[in-house]
Amino acid sequence: MTSLPLRIKDAMSQQHSAAPAPHTAVATVAPRGDWWRDAVIYQVYPRSFADSNGDGMGDLEGVRSRLPYLRDLGVDAVWLSPFYASPQADAGYDVADYRAVDPMFGSLLDADALIRDAHGLGLRIIVDLVPNHSSDQHEWFKRAVAEGPGSPLRERYHFRPGKGAHGELPPNDWESIFGGPAWTRVTEPDGTPGEWYLHLFAPEQPDFNWDHPAVGDEFRSILRFWLDMGVDGFRIDVAHGLVKAPGLPDLGAHDQLKLLGNDVMPFFDQEGVHEIYRQWRTVLDEYAAKEGPEGPSSEGRWWETGGRIFVAEAWTPTIERTAHYVRPDELHQAFNFQYLSTAWDAAELREVIDRTLEAMRPVGAPATWVLSNHDVTRHATRFANPPGLGTQIRLAGDRELGLRRARAASLLMLALPGSAYVYQGEELGLPDVVDLPDEVRQDPAYFRGAGQDGFRDGCRVPIPWTREGSSYGFGSGGSWLPQPAGWAELSVEAQTGRAGSTLELYRAALRVRREQPDLGAGDGVEWLTAPAGVLAFRRGEFVCVANTTGEAVTTPAYGRLLLASGEVAETGGEAKVPADTTVWWSTAR
Ligand code: GLC
C-alpha cells in the first residue's frame, strides 16, 4: 500500500512520536481548548446510523456521508461506538485488533477520511476505547489459550485453576453482567478441561489483568495510535472495571446485578483505576503541550490545538464517586447515569441536578447530562411507562405521553450547565422497538438470561432518513434489525422543516444554546419558586421552566419566549405551560 495517507502511515509505524499530518480543511467553529465543557456530543452507533454499501449494516462511509446533517443539527462532537476489528459477539465491544477497522465498517482509510471531513465541518471526533476486556479472538488471548497453563500470555488476563476436586467449579462466585458465571473453563491444548478465565461480560470478552505492565503499555500505545490519527478524544468503556480487588475475593451474594449501583463491588470502582487514568492523562497532556495553547494554530488548524478529552463510562454507586474520575489530573468528563436513571419527576430531577453540580464543583469538572444511549431503553419509551421500571423496558407504554415528556426532558437537559450527550435518533423522537421478534435479536445478554434483560436491540434499530425506500434511507439493502412500520413520518426527511417536529425542536435548541452564552456555561443554577411538580431556574439572562405534571400550570412569563416543547399561551405577563412541557425564556432587554 503506497498510497496510504501520511497520517495513517505515521499512526501505524511511529506510534510513539508521530504528529498528525496537516489538514487542509477550513474550520467553521471557533477553536477553544476547553470546547468540551459545554459541548453537545452526539453518539453515533455505527451499525445503525447509515449504510453506504447496501449490506444492511451501517459503516464509516455512511457516517461520513451524513456529517453535514450533524453539522446542521448543531452538535459539537461525535462519539462513535466501536468500529474496530471484532467478531461482534457484543456488537463491537469485543475488540480483536485495536488498531484496525473491521471490514464491515470499512478501513483505516475510511476512518481517516471521516476524521478529516468532520474537522472540515467543525465537528470533533471521539472514539470508543474498550480497555476492560478484549475479544477472545484477540491475538494475546488466542495465544494464551493455545500455549496452555504457564503461558506468560495468560498473565495478561485472569486465568485461574477451578475449585472442587477436579477444578470443575469456577474460581470465585462472581456473576457476569450479562448473566451466568463470570468464568469460563478452557479446553487445554491436550484436550483436557483446564483453567478458567474471567469475563465480567460475555465469555467472548475476557477481562485484561491490569496488574500486568504489558497491558498498560499496550493501551498507552493504542491511545497514541488514535491520537496520531487525529481523534479528539476517547469514551472509555467500563472505565470503572479495569482493576479487580486483590485475590479476587468472593462476593458472597447471588443476583449480583441487583447490587450494582448500590455497593462497591470487588470488580468495579476500585481505587487502582485512578492511577491508570492519571497515566493516561499525561499522554493527552503531552499532546496538548506539543499542540500548543488554546486558540487556532498559525495555519488555522484548530483541531491540533489541544482540547483532546476522555469521557468515562463509569457506573458507580453515587455521583460523588463518579466525581473521582474527573479530578483535575484524571479524565475530563464522566457520564451522569444517575441523571439518566431519574424519573420524569420535578423533585427527583431537582435533587439529582443539585447533587451533580455539588459533586462536580470541588473537582472543577463540568457536569454531564444524558438521557439515552445504546445500552438503555430510549427515553421516549421510558417516559411512556410508569416510573420504577428501570432503564430496560420492553413495553411500548403511552407513546404520545412518552414523546411529549421526552421532548420536555431534552429541553431541560440542554438548559443545564455542562455538557450534554444526545444518542442518535433521539432528535427524531424515536421510541424503542419493543416487539423485535426473538429470532432477530443479537444482544448477547438476551442469550444468557438471568442477567441484564437483553433488551438493548430495541434502541439499536437503524434510524430512518427518508419516508420511502429500502430501510427508510438507512441503506439500499435492508437493515440488520427490522425497522417498524410507521417510521416514515419519524424520518429526517419528514421532520425537516415541519414546524414543531422533534428534529426542528432539537435544531432550534442547539442553535439557541450556541447563541445564549448562559446556556451550558457555569456550574450552578438559581432555583425559582414554582408550583409543585414544576422546575424553574435562572441562569444569567436565561430562565427554564419544566412542568413535569399532567396538568397545565400558570407561571410568570419570564421574558422573551425562546423555545418551548409544547404550545405555550402568554397573556398579561403570565404563561400557561401545558402538561409535560419545558419552556425557555430570555430575560435580556
Ligand atoms: C459498556 C457498553 C456496552 C457493552 C459493555 C461491555 O457498558 O456500553 O454496550 O456491552 O460495556 O463492553
Residues whose N, C-alpha, C, O or C-beta is under 5 A from the ligand:
A	BS01	GLC	D90 Y93 F201 D237 V238 D375
